[in-house]
């Protein structure tokens, strides 16, 4: 048990170091090769103590809410599109402060949106906030609650993208409730509603349940993409050979292989 906890602590510390290094860089060169290296850096998680979700000085709403596009497994559906039996459903596990999640979203997000918009896949985002345990903060958790509040006013997709476009070591209250909301196009009465829901942590229970789901399912790392209970493998971690390119054809081929139960190097069974 001690060894597992030490492994988890080292993984979280590594992610924290990556976040701090990213803030110091003033110029960032993104390419396929660099992206794959970033994607190879994932958080390997053992058995950990789940960090507290909120500071003690926050007044939490007694009436806890569920986002309108939530799933039974505490994810949020992209575009609110429900999964069907004949369409591949892609589940994405992420932590909003995870550098590899940001890189994966930057490289593959446009492809995912394209395929979802065209009806070729449905997509579900499930969040965890394991990185908060190492920072003694709650930025990942607050970002998850803010994204849920954005879903309430019909702006989950835009807010989700805004968080990653502005990923940092931590998120301030001003960023989450004001600046990111503005960038995501939340305004007027919707902005008032969004800020009310965020201020009162109306989605605290939802975020907590989503985080617990991540551990209960032993997902083990972020980002993790799952199709038909198969984890997608984007590249060989040893050789950096790319298996799934950031194109619609390549991504869809990997998704279909997992969805149809075919033998392929682009997926492996979940635990």
C-alpha positions in Angstrom: 0.0 0.0 0.0 2.8 2.4 0.9 4.5 1.8 -2.4 1.3 2.4 -4.3 0.7 5.7 -2.4 4.3 6.8 -3.1 3.9 6.0 -6.8 0.7 8.1 -7.0 2.4 10.9 -5.1 5.3 10.9 -7.5 3.0 10.9 -10.5 1.0 13.9 -9.1 4.2 15.8 -8.3 5.4 15.2 -11.9 2.2 16.6 -13.3 2.6 19.6 -10.9 6.1 20.2 -12.2 4.9 20.1 -15.8 2.3 22.7 -15.0 4.9 25.0 -13.4 7.3 24.6 -16.3 4.5 25.4 -18.8 3.7 28.7 -17.0 7.4 29.8 -17.3 7.6 29.2 -21.0 6.7 32.3 -23.0 6.8 30.6 -26.4 5.4 27.2 -27.1 6.0 25.2 -30.3 3.4 22.7 -31.0 3.9 19.9 -33.6 2.9 16.3 -33.9 6.2 15.1 -32.5 6.1 17.4 -29.5 2.5 16.6 -28.9 3.1 12.9 -28.8 5.8 13.4 -26.1 3.3 15.5 -24.1 0.7 12.8 -24.5 3.1 10.2 -23.3 3.3 12.0 -19.9 0.2 10.7 -18.1 -0.6 10.5 -14.5 -0.3 7.0 -13.2 -2.6 6.7 -10.3 -2.6 4.1 -7.5 -4.7 4.1 -4.4 -4.8 7.7 -3.1 -6.6 9.8 -0.6 -9.2 11.8 -2.5 -8.6 15.5 -1.7 -11.2 17.8 -0.1 -13.3 19.5 -2.7 -13.9 22.9 -1.2 -12.4 25.5 1.2 -14.3 25.7 4.5 -15.3 29.3 3.9 -17.5 28.6 0.8 -21.3 28.5 1.4 -22.5 25.5 -0.6 -26.0 25.4 -2.0 -28.2 22.9 -0.1 -30.0 22.1 -3.4 -27.4 20.3 -5.5 -28.0 20.1 -9.2 -27.2 17.8 -12.1 -26.1 19.3 -15.4 -28.8 19.0 -18.1 -26.5 16.9 -20.4 -25.2 14.7 -17.6 -25.0 10.9 -17.9 -25.7 8.3 -15.2 -21.9 7.9 -14.8 -21.5 11.6 -14.1 -20.1 12.7 -17.4 -21.3 15.5 -19.6 -22.4 14.8 -23.2 -20.8 16.9 -26.0 -23.6 18.7 -27.8 -26.1 17.0 -25.5 -26.2 14.1 -28.0 -27.2 10.8 -26.3 -25.3 7.6 -27.3 -27.1 5.0 -29.5 -26.4 1.3 -30.1 -25.2 1.8 -33.6 -22.9 4.8 -33.1 -19.5 4.6 -31.3 -19.5 6.4 -28.0 -16.2 8.0 -26.9 -15.7 8.6 -23.2 -12.9 11.0 -22.3 -11.5 11.1 -18.7 -9.6 14.3 -17.9 -8.3 16.7 -15.3 -8.6 20.3 -16.3 -5.0 21.0 -15.0 -3.4 18.0 -16.6 -0.9 19.1 -19.3 -1.3 15.9 -21.3 -5.0 16.5 -21.4 -4.5 20.0 -22.7 -2.1 18.7 -25.4 -4.5 15.9 -26.4 -7.4 18.4 -26.6 -5.3 20.8 -28.7 -4.3 18.1 -31.2 -7.5 16.0 -31.3 -10.2 18.3 -30.1 -11.0 19.7 -33.6 -11.3 16.2 -35.0 -13.5 15.1 -32.1 -15.8 18.0 -32.6 -16.0 17.4 -36.4 -16.9 13.8 -35.9 -19.4 14.5 -33.2 -21.0 17.3 -35.2 -21.4 15.0 -38.2 -23.0 12.3 -36.1 -20.2 9.7 -36.6 -19.6 9.5 -32.8 -21.0 10.6 -29.6 -18.8 12.0 -26.9 -18.8 12.2 -23.1 -16.4 14.0 -20.9 -15.8 12.7 -17.4 -13.7 14.8 -15.0 -11.4 14.0 -12.1 -9.5 16.4 -9.9 -6.7 14.2 -8.6 -4.1 16.9 -9.2 -5.6 19.0 -6.4 -4.2 16.5 -3.9 -0.6 17.6 -4.6 -1.2 21.4 -4.8 -3.3 21.6 -1.6 -5.8 23.5 -3.6 -9.0 23.0 -5.5 -8.5 24.5 -8.9 -9.3 21.3 -10.9 -12.4 20.7 -8.8 -13.6 24.3 -9.2 -13.0 24.1 -13.0 -15.1 21.0 -13.1 -17.9 22.7 -11.2 -17.7 25.7 -13.5 -17.9 23.6 -16.6 -21.0 21.9 -15.2 -22.5 25.3 -14.6 -21.7 26.3 -18.2 -23.6 23.3 -19.3 -26.6 24.6 -17.4 -26.6 27.7 -19.7 -25.8 25.8 -22.9 -22.1 26.6 -23.1 -20.3 23.5 -21.9 -18.4 23.0 -25.2 -17.2 26.6 -25.4 -16.3 26.7 -21.7 -14.5 23.4 -21.8 -12.4 24.7 -24.7 -11.7 28.0 -22.9 -10.3 26.2 -19.9 -7.8 24.3 -22.0 -6.9 27.4 -24.0 -6.0 29.1 -20.8 -4.7 26.2 -18.7 -2.4 27.2 -15.8 -1.0 25.9 -12.6 -4.1 27.1 -10.9 -7.3 29.0 -11.7 -8.5 32.1 -9.9 -12.1 32.8 -9.0 -12.0 35.8 -11.4 -10.9 33.6 -14.2 -13.5 30.8 -13.7 -16.5 33.0 -12.9 -15.8 36.1 -15.1 -13.0 35.9 -17.7 -13.6 32.3 -18.9 -17.3 32.9 -19.0 -16.8 35.9 -21.2 -14.5 34.1 -23.5 -17.0 31.2 -23.7 -19.7 33.7 -24.8 -21.8 33.5 -21.6 -23.5 36.8 -21.1 -26.7 38.6 -19.9 -29.1 36.5 -17.9 -27.1 33.4 -18.6 -24.0 35.0 -17.1 -26.0 35.9 -13.9 -27.3 32.3 -13.7 -23.8 30.8 -14.4 -22.2 32.9 -11.7 -24.9 32.1 -9.2 -24.4 28.4 -9.7 -20.7 28.7 -9.5 -20.7 30.9 -6.4 -22.9 28.5 -4.5 -21.0 25.4 -5.8 -24.4 24.0 -7.0 -22.6 21.1 -8.8 -20.3 20.1 -5.9 -21.9 16.7 -5.5 -21.8 16.1 -9.2 -18.1 16.9 -9.4 -17.4 14.7 -6.4 -19.3 11.8 -7.9 -17.4 12.1 -11.2 -14.1 12.1 -9.4 -15.1 9.0 -7.4 -16.2 7.3 -10.6 -12.7 7.8 -12.0 -11.2 6.0 -9.0 -13.9 3.3 -8.8 -13.4 2.3 -12.4 -9.6 2.2 -11.9 -9.1 4.4 -15.0 -5.5 5.0 -13.9 -4.4 7.9 -16.0 -5.5 11.1 -17.8 -6.3 11.7 -20.5 -7.9 8.3 -21.2 -10.2 7.7 -24.2 -12.6 4.7 -23.9 -14.7 3.1 -26.6 -16.7 -0.1 -25.9 -14.7 -0.6 -22.7 -11.5 -0.4 -24.7 -8.8 2.2 -24.0 -7.5 3.9 -27.1 -3.7 3.8 -27.6 -2.5 6.8 -29.5 1.2 6.0 -29.7 3.9 3.6 -28.6 5.3 5.1 -25.3 8.7 3.6 -25.9 9.3 4.4 -29.6 6.9 7.3 -29.9 5.5 5.7 -33.0 2.1 7.3 -33.7 -0.8 4.9 -34.0 -3.7 7.4 -34.2 -3.0 10.6 -36.2 -5.0 13.8 -35.5 -7.1 13.3 -38.6 -10.7 12.3 -38.9 -9.9 9.2 -40.9 -7.2 7.9 -38.5 -9.2 8.7 -35.3 -12.4 7.2 -36.7 -10.5 4.0 -37.8 -9.3 3.5 -34.2 -12.7 4.2 -32.8 -14.4 1.8 -35.2 -11.9 -1.0 -34.4 -12.6 -0.7 -30.7 -16.3 -0.4 -31.3 -16.5 -3.5 -33.5 -14.2 -5.5 -31.3 -11.5 -5.9 -33.9 -7.9 -6.8 -33.0 -5.8 -3.7 -33.4 -2.8 -2.0 -31.8 -4.9 1.1 -31.3 -6.8 -0.2 -28.2 -6.6 -2.4 -25.2 -9.1 -3.6 -22.6 -9.9 -1.4 -19.6 -9.2 -3.0 -16.2 
